Amino acid sequence: MEFTMKIGIMGGTFDPIHIGHLLLGEFAYENFSLDEIWFLPNGNPPHKSTDESGVSLADRIEMVRLATEDIPYFKVNLYEASAQKHSYTFSTMKALRGLYPDHEFYFILGGDSLFSIEQWKNFREIFPSCTILAAMRDDKDAKSMKEQIRYLNEKYGSDIRLLQAPLVEISSTTIRERTEKGRSIRYMVPDIVAGYIQENHLYGTDRTAGPAGRTGRREEP
């Protein structure tokens, strides 16, 4: 069967979306000659409370939209955001295959998730629906990552491939904490996302916070 498009899938709460997410999508797009990367904000994740940060789903979706709007091959898909029940990877990928039978899907995940995937709900059902791209973020993980990929591919007949991406030690938790303390999040999120966070007083920002998260006025160049 010839597929019309090769689609990379980036799921997550994106609370908020940050440079690490975007770089992972960019490297997957380049290294595997994908046609598009779909970002799926999760409206009801099974592993965490959606009101953990106090930021609404609508705000999280808008930040993803702003972060991706200038990249023609980055798209926002609201399948998981509109779900009224917990969104699990196996059910999402099965649904996407049903909705878009002519597309070939590549599910992008962090290298740490590769070692816990056997604990995911109905994880065996994920493998027939997509190729998995597991991000290796530095060379020291190469041996263990390759061994885990070989193990999973041989045991479950999966198609898991190594995705080499730059090491970016950024987490959404760190961004939320820094914002709450009035510290800069410059270079961690796109400027337009930092501006949205400030303008909408997300994560504890106040009216005096600058677009990059600092309080007070900006210095003149």
ZICORZI-V666502 format. One record per pair of residues at least 12 apart in sequence whose ideal C-beta (glycine too) atoms are under 7 Angstrom apart, sorted by the first residue. I is the first residue (numbers start at 1). J is the second residue. D is the distance in Angstrom with one decimal. If there is no record, write none. Layout:
BEGIN
i=I j=J d=D
i=I j=J d=D
END
This chain:
BEGIN
i=3 j=102 d=6.1
i=3 j=103 d=6.0
i=3 j=104 d=3.9
i=4 j=102 d=4.4
i=4 j=103 d=6.5
i=5 j=35 d=4.4
i=5 j=36 d=6.5
i=5 j=103 d=4.9
i=6 j=33 d=6.9
i=6 j=34 d=4.7
i=6 j=35 d=5.1
i=6 j=104 d=4.9
i=6 j=106 d=6.6
i=7 j=34 d=6.7
i=7 j=35 d=6.6
i=7 j=36 d=5.4
i=7 j=38 d=5.8
i=7 j=103 d=5.1
i=7 j=104 d=7.0
i=7 j=105 d=5.4
i=7 j=106 d=6.8
i=8 j=25 d=6.5
i=8 j=28 d=4.7
i=8 j=29 d=6.3
i=8 j=34 d=4.7
i=8 j=37 d=4.3
i=8 j=38 d=6.9
i=8 j=106 d=4.7
i=8 j=108 d=5.5
i=9 j=38 d=5.5
i=9 j=40 d=6.5
i=9 j=105 d=5.9
i=9 j=106 d=6.7
i=9 j=107 d=4.9
i=9 j=108 d=6.3
i=10 j=24 d=6.9
i=10 j=25 d=5.3
i=10 j=37 d=6.0
i=10 j=38 d=6.9
i=10 j=39 d=4.9
i=10 j=40 d=6.9
i=10 j=108 d=5.3
i=11 j=40 d=4.6
i=11 j=42 d=6.0
i=11 j=80 d=6.6
i=11 j=89 d=7.0
i=12 j=42 d=6.2
i=13 j=41 d=7.0
i=13 j=42 d=5.3
i=13 j=45 d=5.8
i=13 j=48 d=6.9
i=13 j=60 d=6.7
i=14 j=41 d=5.2
i=14 j=60 d=5.3
i=14 j=63 d=6.6
i=14 j=64 d=5.1
i=15 j=53 d=5.3
i=15 j=55 d=6.0
i=15 j=60 d=5.6
i=15 j=172 d=5.1
i=16 j=60 d=7.0
i=16 j=63 d=4.9
i=16 j=172 d=6.0
i=16 j=175 d=6.1
i=16 j=189 d=6.0
i=16 j=193 d=6.0
i=16 j=197 d=6.6
i=17 j=63 d=5.4
i=17 j=64 d=5.0
i=17 j=67 d=4.8
i=17 j=193 d=6.5
i=18 j=170 d=5.2
i=18 j=172 d=6.2
i=18 j=175 d=5.9
i=18 j=188 d=5.5
i=18 j=189 d=5.0
i=19 j=168 d=6.3
i=19 j=170 d=6.1
i=19 j=188 d=6.0
i=19 j=189 d=6.5
i=20 j=168 d=4.2
i=20 j=170 d=4.6
i=22 j=67 d=6.4
i=23 j=165 d=6.1
i=23 j=166 d=6.0
i=23 j=168 d=5.9
i=24 j=108 d=6.1
i=24 j=135 d=5.8
i=24 j=165 d=5.3
i=25 j=37 d=4.2
i=25 j=74 d=6.4
i=27 j=163 d=6.5
i=27 j=165 d=4.2
i=28 j=106 d=6.7
i=28 j=108 d=5.1
i=28 j=133 d=5.5
i=28 j=163 d=5.7
i=29 j=73 d=6.1
i=31 j=163 d=6.4
i=31 j=164 d=6.9
i=32 j=106 d=6.2
i=32 j=133 d=6.6
i=34 j=106 d=6.3
i=35 j=73 d=6.8
i=36 j=73 d=4.9
i=36 j=75 d=5.4
i=37 j=73 d=6.3
i=37 j=74 d=5.3
i=38 j=75 d=5.1
i=38 j=77 d=4.3
i=39 j=64 d=5.2
i=39 j=68 d=6.1
i=39 j=74 d=6.7
i=39 j=76 d=5.4
i=39 j=77 d=6.9
i=40 j=77 d=5.1
i=40 j=79 d=6.1
i=40 j=80 d=4.8
i=41 j=60 d=5.3
i=41 j=61 d=5.1
i=41 j=64 d=5.5
i=41 j=80 d=6.8
i=41 j=81 d=4.9
i=42 j=80 d=4.8
i=42 j=87 d=5.3
i=43 j=57 d=5.1
i=43 j=80 d=5.9
i=43 j=81 d=4.2
i=43 j=82 d=6.8
i=43 j=83 d=5.9
i=43 j=87 d=7.0
i=44 j=83 d=5.9
i=44 j=85 d=6.4
i=44 j=86 d=5.4
i=44 j=87 d=5.9
i=45 j=87 d=6.5
i=46 j=86 d=4.1
i=46 j=88 d=6.2
i=53 j=176 d=5.7
i=53 j=203 d=6.4
i=55 j=202 d=5.3
i=55 j=203 d=6.8
i=57 j=81 d=6.1
i=59 j=200 d=6.4
i=59 j=202 d=6.2
i=61 j=76 d=6.9
i=61 j=78 d=6.9
i=61 j=81 d=6.0
i=62 j=196 d=6.7
i=63 j=193 d=5.1
i=63 j=196 d=5.8
i=64 j=76 d=5.4
i=66 j=192 d=4.8
i=66 j=193 d=5.7
i=66 j=196 d=5.9
i=67 j=190 d=5.0
i=67 j=193 d=5.3
i=79 j=92 d=6.5
i=79 j=95 d=6.6
i=79 j=96 d=6.8
i=80 j=92 d=5.8
i=88 j=121 d=4.8
i=88 j=122 d=6.9
i=89 j=107 d=7.0
i=89 j=120 d=6.3
i=89 j=126 d=5.5
i=90 j=121 d=6.5
i=90 j=122 d=4.3
i=90 j=123 d=6.7
i=90 j=125 d=4.1
i=90 j=126 d=4.9
i=93 j=105 d=6.4
i=93 j=107 d=6.4
i=93 j=126 d=5.9
i=93 j=129 d=4.0
i=93 j=130 d=5.3
i=94 j=125 d=6.6
i=94 j=129 d=5.7
i=97 j=129 d=5.0
i=105 j=129 d=6.6
i=105 j=130 d=4.1
i=106 j=130 d=6.2
i=106 j=131 d=4.9
i=106 j=133 d=5.3
i=107 j=130 d=4.5
i=107 j=132 d=5.2
i=107 j=133 d=7.0
i=108 j=133 d=4.8
i=108 j=163 d=6.8
i=109 j=132 d=6.5
i=109 j=134 d=5.9
i=110 j=135 d=5.4
i=111 j=134 d=5.6
i=111 j=135 d=5.3
i=111 j=136 d=5.4
i=111 j=137 d=6.3
i=111 j=141 d=5.9
i=111 j=145 d=5.7
i=114 j=134 d=4.5
i=114 j=145 d=6.8
i=114 j=148 d=5.4
i=115 j=148 d=6.0
i=124 j=156 d=6.1
i=127 j=156 d=5.5
i=127 j=157 d=6.5
i=127 j=158 d=3.9
i=131 j=159 d=4.6
i=131 j=161 d=6.4
i=132 j=158 d=6.5
i=132 j=159 d=7.0
i=132 j=160 d=4.4
i=133 j=161 d=5.7
i=133 j=163 d=4.2
i=134 j=149 d=6.6
i=134 j=160 d=5.8
i=134 j=162 d=6.2
i=134 j=163 d=6.1
i=135 j=163 d=4.7
i=135 j=165 d=4.9
i=136 j=162 d=5.4
i=136 j=163 d=6.8
i=136 j=164 d=5.6
i=137 j=165 d=6.1
i=137 j=167 d=4.5
i=138 j=167 d=4.9
i=145 j=162 d=6.2
i=146 j=162 d=6.8
i=149 j=162 d=6.5
i=170 j=188 d=5.3
i=175 j=188 d=5.5
i=175 j=189 d=6.4
i=176 j=203 d=4.6
i=178 j=213 d=6.3
i=179 j=197 d=6.2
i=179 j=203 d=4.0
i=179 j=204 d=6.2
i=179 j=205 d=5.7
i=179 j=213 d=5.2
i=180 j=203 d=5.5
i=180 j=204 d=3.6
i=182 j=209 d=6.4
i=182 j=213 d=6.8
i=182 j=214 d=6.7
i=182 j=215 d=4.6
i=183 j=213 d=5.9
i=184 j=212 d=4.9
i=184 j=213 d=4.8
i=184 j=214 d=5.2
i=185 j=212 d=6.1
i=185 j=213 d=4.2
i=186 j=212 d=3.7
i=191 j=211 d=6.3
i=194 j=211 d=4.9
i=194 j=212 d=5.3
i=194 j=213 d=6.4
i=195 j=211 d=4.3
i=198 j=210 d=6.6
i=198 j=211 d=5.4
END
